[in-house]
Amino acid sequence: MRTSSRLKKPIVLLTIALLSSVFFFVIFFQNKSDLSSTSGFTSSSRNPDSMARTFILWLHGLGDSGPANEPIKTLFRSPEFRNTKWLFPSAPPNPVSCNYGAVMPSWFDIPELPLTAGSPKDESSLLKAVTNVHAIIDKEIAGGINPENVYICGFSQGGALTLASVLLYPKALGGGSVFSGWIPFNSSITNQFSEDAKKTPILWSHGIDDKTVLFEAGQAALPFLQQAGVTCEFKAYPDLGHSISNKELQYLELWIKQRMQSSSSSS
């Protein structure tokens, strides 16, 4: 079936986003022969839940799935991560406006692509997704995980959801890491940030050559968050498009390790 030129642009942009992620994982799988796959919507580390000291929740991008992102955890080889529980949930199928209502895995609706600093936002569907993420966090904390040992990470749409979930959570968490994301809410939402939530540090990583979530959308986060009283470390990656690089993940490992040590020394 022929499609109109009006329809091609967002579909192509989405394809670029997905192929970028796939390209990373194809390279990654070639270097790993001992990966195991799991069925269902979530996955955790080999350690029993009762032994988990740290919890890391990873939120994937638009059109992706949790299991497809599970190889990420094998990059975190430091001893500090031996008792870490990982969870890789999959977004439910939803119609997405930027792809003319096409149904695909999506945490919340995205009105347009590419995303810029001034793109419109759908806060209603975003806040529903935030409620679901908070339920996951609550369950882990109720199971014995210290909030300071909870880390939320996400790529693209998952990164935007990470930001909203961390800053709207009533307690301070270990940290939130946003990869190639954007600010998915208007400035009025900042009034809902609790003082404890503002203590959660944010790591923001963004490729300068990103053509799906433009670099300017990432750059706009730093002054926005600083004005809201949130600490954010922003790292720009030259020659990186809408994808995740090993270099970004290596820095994330170091960033979380530093906070693990800080949490241990203060407890």
RABEL-V588061 format. One record per run of one state. SS is the DSSP state (2 for helix, 1 for strand, 0 for the rest). FROM is the first residue (numbers start at 1). TO is the last residue. Records with the same first field share a line. If there is no record, write none. Layout:
SS->FROM-TO, FROM-TO
This chain:
0->1-4, 31-48, 52-53, 60-66, 76-78, 82-83, 88-92, 100-101, 106-114, 116-122, 143-146, 156-156, 168-174, 180-186, 193-196, 200-201, 208-212, 214-214, 228-231, 238-245, 267-267
2->5-30, 49-51, 67-75, 79-81, 97-99, 123-142, 147-149, 157-167, 187-192, 197-199, 215-227, 246-266
1->54-59, 84-87, 93-96, 102-105, 115-115, 150-155, 175-179, 202-207, 213-213, 232-237
